[in-house]
Amino acid sequence: MSQPTDYVPPKVWAWNKESGGRFASINRPIAGPTHDKTLPVGRHPFQLYSLGTPNGVKVTVMLEELLARGHTGAEYDAWLIRIGDGDQFGSDFVAINPNSKIPALLDRSGPTPIRVFESGAILVHLAEKFGEFLPTEPAARAECLSWLFWQMGSAPYLGGGFGHFYAYAPTKIEYAIDRFAMEVKRQLDVLDRRLAESEYLAGPDYTIADIAVWPWYGGLAKGLLYGAGEFLAVESYTHVVRWADTIGQRAAVRRGRMVNRLSGEPASQLHERHEASDFDTKTQDKLAPG
């Protein structure tokens, strides 16, 4: 292992320089809006303000799955939030999510709009509202929610930890990459052992636990996240790979993964979604330039 640096933490930390890396411009040690910005509002019951990152994909997949099951009340407008431009610090967005992170949902299906933030909370809100993808039997419900919150607690190690130091940090730090790679591989082993005994995470049925975990660990298992598949030997987690393939073949998942997406082939990007027909027509104002 390489030698440590001579850095000694000061007695009191001060924000006097950017943190570096790809997302340096969006990191700051304070909350609240930086500018006034009115968010657009469409005609559907749900207004989603998001980006096609793993956390954003959770919600668009959930909404597409609900629509696929015939819940027309789950129709939604998905508006693009460009975090690199600081859209998440606009006044209207902060009013919905004071944590300034995507996704943020405004439920306008009732007489008074309801704000919902944090992807796990949004999944539970939608599952309970429509009676789908969340078991009602106590033991099955507890299992589902346990895996949902496992993901919410584990993803910071995968994204903010491993992903940052492996893919985005301006300097490759061996200790940091090794530390977080070890934790991510432990998490993959947790999933692999569970999926060796169960078709889906909460049992025999597909639930919000799978919807939450798949964009992160399914993407990792298929080599789509951080380009780290070979580095983490993801193919050795055969049960995770099987599960990732099964979910990735679902039509609603394929649609949800396109919404608010800014990377990949232009044909796979639907920057905004306002009607189901948007997936078919792919009008120029909704697609990335070819």
C-alpha positions in Angstrom: 0.0 0.0 0.0 1.2 3.5 -0.8 2.4 5.8 1.9 -0.1 8.1 3.7 0.0 11.8 3.0 1.2 14.4 5.5 -2.2 15.9 6.0 -3.2 16.7 9.5 -6.8 17.7 10.1 -7.2 21.2 11.6 -8.8 21.7 15.0 -11.8 23.2 13.3 -12.7 22.4 9.7 -13.3 25.3 7.4 -14.8 25.3 3.9 -12.2 27.2 2.0 -11.9 25.2 -1.2 -13.9 23.0 -3.5 -14.0 19.3 -2.6 -12.7 18.3 -6.1 -13.9 15.7 -8.5 -16.7 15.6 -10.9 -19.4 16.8 -8.6 -17.4 19.5 -6.7 -19.7 22.3 -7.9 -22.7 20.8 -6.1 -21.1 20.1 -2.8 -21.4 22.7 0.1 -21.6 22.5 3.9 -24.9 24.5 4.2 -28.5 23.9 3.2 -31.2 26.1 1.8 -31.9 27.6 -1.7 -29.2 29.6 -3.6 -31.7 31.2 -6.0 -35.4 31.7 -6.8 -36.7 29.3 -9.3 -40.3 28.2 -10.0 -40.8 24.6 -10.9 -43.1 23.7 -13.8 -46.3 21.8 -13.0 -48.0 19.5 -15.4 -51.6 18.1 -15.5 -51.1 14.7 -13.9 -51.6 13.8 -10.2 -47.9 13.3 -9.6 -45.2 15.8 -10.3 -41.7 14.3 -10.2 -38.6 16.4 -10.2 -35.7 14.1 -10.7 -32.7 12.9 -12.7 -32.0 9.4 -14.0 -29.5 8.4 -11.3 -30.1 5.2 -9.4 -32.2 7.0 -6.8 -34.3 8.7 -9.5 -34.8 5.4 -11.4 -36.4 3.9 -8.3 -39.3 6.2 -8.5 -39.8 6.2 -12.3 -39.8 2.4 -12.3 -42.3 2.4 -9.5 -44.7 4.8 -11.3 -44.3 2.8 -14.6 -45.0 -0.5 -12.7 -48.1 1.0 -11.2 -49.3 2.2 -14.6 -48.6 -1.3 -16.0 -50.9 -2.7 -13.4 -53.7 -0.5 -14.5 -53.5 2.3 -11.9 -54.3 5.3 -14.1 -54.2 7.5 -11.0 -50.4 7.0 -11.0 -50.0 9.1 -14.2 -47.1 11.5 -13.7 -45.1 14.3 -15.2 -41.3 13.8 -14.8 -39.3 17.1 -15.0 -35.6 17.0 -15.4 -33.5 18.4 -12.5 -29.9 19.1 -13.7 -27.9 18.7 -10.6 -24.7 19.8 -12.3 -26.4 23.2 -13.0 -27.6 23.5 -9.4 -31.4 23.1 -10.1 -31.8 21.3 -6.8 -30.9 24.5 -5.0 -33.8 26.4 -6.5 -36.4 27.8 -4.1 -39.3 25.7 -5.3 -37.3 22.5 -5.3 -36.0 23.1 -1.8 -39.5 23.7 -0.6 -40.3 20.1 -1.7 -37.0 18.6 -0.5 -35.1 20.7 2.0 -32.2 18.3 1.6 -31.7 19.4 -2.0 -31.4 15.9 -3.4 -33.3 14.1 -6.2 -35.9 12.7 -6.4 -38.6 15.0 -5.1 -42.3 14.2 -5.6 -45.4 16.4 -5.3 -48.6 14.4 -4.8 -51.4 16.5 -6.2 -54.0 13.7 -6.2 -55.9 15.1 -3.2 -57.3 18.5 -2.1 -53.9 19.6 -0.6 -50.6 18.8 -2.3 -48.3 16.5 -0.4 -44.5 16.7 -0.7 -42.6 13.5 -0.4 -38.8 13.4 -0.5 -36.2 10.6 0.0 -36.6 7.8 -2.5 -37.5 5.2 0.0 -40.3 7.4 1.5 -41.6 8.0 -2.0 -41.8 4.2 -2.7 -43.6 3.5 0.5 -46.0 6.4 -0.1 -46.9 5.1 -3.6 -47.1 1.5 -2.5 -49.5 2.3 0.3 -51.6 4.7 -1.8 -52.2 2.1 -4.5 -51.9 -1.1 -2.5 -49.1 -2.6 -4.6 -45.6 -3.9 -4.2 -45.7 -3.8 -0.4 -47.1 -6.9 1.4 -49.7 -6.5 4.0 -49.1 -9.7 6.0 -46.9 -8.6 8.9 -43.9 -10.9 8.5 -43.7 -10.3 4.7 -44.2 -6.5 5.2 -41.4 -6.5 7.8 -39.1 -8.4 5.4 -39.8 -6.0 2.6 -39.2 -2.9 4.6 -36.1 -4.4 6.1 -34.5 -4.8 2.7 -35.8 -1.4 1.6 -34.1 0.3 4.5 -31.0 -1.9 4.1 -30.6 -0.3 0.7 -31.2 3.2 2.0 -28.4 2.6 4.6 -26.0 0.8 2.3 -26.1 3.0 -0.8 -24.0 5.8 0.7 -21.1 3.3 0.9 -21.6 2.3 -2.7 -22.3 5.7 -4.2 -20.7 8.4 -1.9 -18.0 6.0 -0.8 -16.8 3.5 -3.4 -18.3 5.4 -6.4 -16.7 8.7 -5.5 -13.2 7.4 -4.8 -13.1 4.8 -7.6 -14.7 6.9 -10.4 -14.9 10.6 -9.6 -12.3 11.7 -7.1 -9.5 13.8 -8.7 -6.9 11.7 -6.9 -6.9 7.9 -6.6 -6.4 7.1 -2.9 -5.6 3.4 -2.4 -6.8 3.2 1.2 -10.1 4.8 0.4 -10.8 2.6 -2.6 -9.8 -0.6 -0.8 -11.9 0.4 2.2 -15.1 1.0 0.3 -14.5 -1.9 -2.2 -14.4 -4.3 0.8 -17.7 -2.9 2.1 -19.4 -3.1 -1.4 -18.2 -6.7 -1.9 -19.6 -7.5 1.6 -22.9 -6.0 0.6 -23.0 -8.0 -2.7 -22.4 -11.1 -0.6 -25.3 -10.2 1.6 -27.5 -9.9 -1.4 -26.1 -13.0 -3.1 -26.8 -15.2 0.0 -30.3 -13.8 0.3 -31.1 -14.4 -3.4 -29.7 -17.9 -3.2 -32.7 -18.8 -1.0 -35.3 -16.4 -2.4 -36.5 -15.4 -5.9 -36.8 -11.8 -4.8 -35.5 -9.9 -1.8 -38.6 -10.0 0.3 -39.7 -13.5 -0.8 -41.4 -15.0 -3.8 -43.0 -11.7 -5.0 -41.5 -8.6 -6.6 -41.7 -5.6 -4.2 -40.5 -2.1 -3.5 -37.4 -3.7 -2.0 -36.4 -4.9 -5.4 -37.4 -1.7 -7.0 -35.1 0.2 -4.6 -32.1 -2.1 -4.7 -32.0 -2.9 -8.4 -30.9 0.5 -9.8 -27.9 0.4 -7.5 -26.8 -3.2 -7.1 -28.4 -4.5 -10.3 -26.5 -1.9 -12.2 -23.3 -2.9 -10.4 -23.9 -6.6 -11.1 -24.3 -5.8 -14.8 -21.2 -3.7 -15.0 -23.2 -0.5 -15.7 -22.2 1.4 -12.6 -18.9 3.1 -12.4 -17.4 0.7 -14.9 -16.3 -1.4 -11.9 -17.7 -4.8 -12.8 -14.3 -6.4 -13.4 -12.7 -4.7 -10.5 -15.3 -6.1 -8.1 -15.6 -9.4 -9.9 -19.4 -9.0 -10.0 -19.9 -12.1 -12.2 -19.0 -14.2 -9.2 -22.3 -13.1 -7.4 -24.4 -15.4 -9.6 -27.6 -15.1 -7.7 -27.4 -11.3 -7.8 -26.8 -11.4 -11.6 -29.8 -13.8 -12.1 -32.0 -11.4 -10.1 -30.6 -8.3 -11.9 -31.3 -9.9 -15.3 -34.9 -10.9 -14.3 -35.8 -7.4 -13.2 -34.0 -5.7 -16.1 -36.3 -7.6 -18.5 -39.5 -6.1 -17.1 -41.0 -3.6 -19.6 -41.9 -1.1 -16.9 -38.3 -1.2 -15.6 -36.9 -0.6 -19.1 -39.3 2.4 -19.5 -38.5 3.8 -16.0 -34.8 3.6 -16.6 -35.2 5.9 -19.6 -36.9 8.8 -17.8 -34.8 11.8 -16.9 -31.8 10.0 -18.2 -28.8 12.1 -19.5 -26.3 9.4 -20.3 -26.0 6.5 -22.7 -27.3 6.2 -26.2 -29.6 9.0 -27.2 -32.4 6.6 -28.0 -32.3 5.4 -24.3 -32.9 9.0 -23.0 -36.3 10.5 -22.3 -35.4 13.8 -20.7 -39.0 14.5 -19.7 -42.0 12.3 -19.5 -45.5 13.6 -19.6 -47.5 11.0 -21.5 -47.1 7.2 -22.0 -46.8 7.9 -25.7 -43.6 9.8 -25.1 -41.8 6.5 -25.1 -43.1 5.8 -28.6 -43.0 9.2 -30.3 -39.6 10.4 -28.8 -40.1 13.9 -30.0 -37.0 16.0 -30.3 -37.7 18.2 -27.4 -37.8 15.2 -25.1 -34.7 13.4 -26.5 -31.0 14.2 -26.3 -29.5 15.4 -29.6 -28.5 12.5 -31.8 
